[in-house]
Amino acid sequence: MEYRTVAVEAQDEFIEKRSRFIGYIKPVTTEEEAIAFIEDIRTKHWNATHNVYAYCLREGGLCRYSDDGEPSGTAGQPVLSVLTKGGITDAVVVVTRYFGGVLLGAGGLVRAYSHGAALAVAAGKPIVMRQCRICAVQCDYSQYGRVSTLIPEVGGFIDDSAFAENVEITFHLTDEQLGVLGRKLADATCGQCEVTVLGEEFFACPDTAEE
């Protein structure tokens, strides 16, 4: 199981026919967090002509948007479409506009707000959050080098190593990687080392999807 979101809160901007568009994005997990971010931007840009927003949340499959006074269908919906078409969730985008005196027309507004949202998404550094198993394995010091090498070899990530009478390595990886590691670990340690699954959690992985 996996989903796409953004790694960081970020912003970017551009000028279109003297109108200034500033795209903001933030990773969020609840509607309360999304609304709080929107209000922060509104407060920061209290004198802006429009503060258009959209957000998508995994919880409840919730998606909302607002044109904030722009003609219906020319602002909030295009911003939301950038998120949905890109598969981005658990994120909120606000595109702030300072009117420059030149009308853009409906098509121009759609393109401008879409571009503002796309810039914000790119600045937020899209990532894939993948459900992983959190695991631990114990080994003696003579086995530590080989065991600690095997984990990244199969695609896992070492989170911690505790050195006491034996070494305990804590790491995370996907179910598929766990199966491969189990077989390789049994071969490398003659069955002396076994993996214990501690739980599961979503972890960030590189996003290979096209932007």
Disulfide bonds with the S-S distance in Angstrom:
none
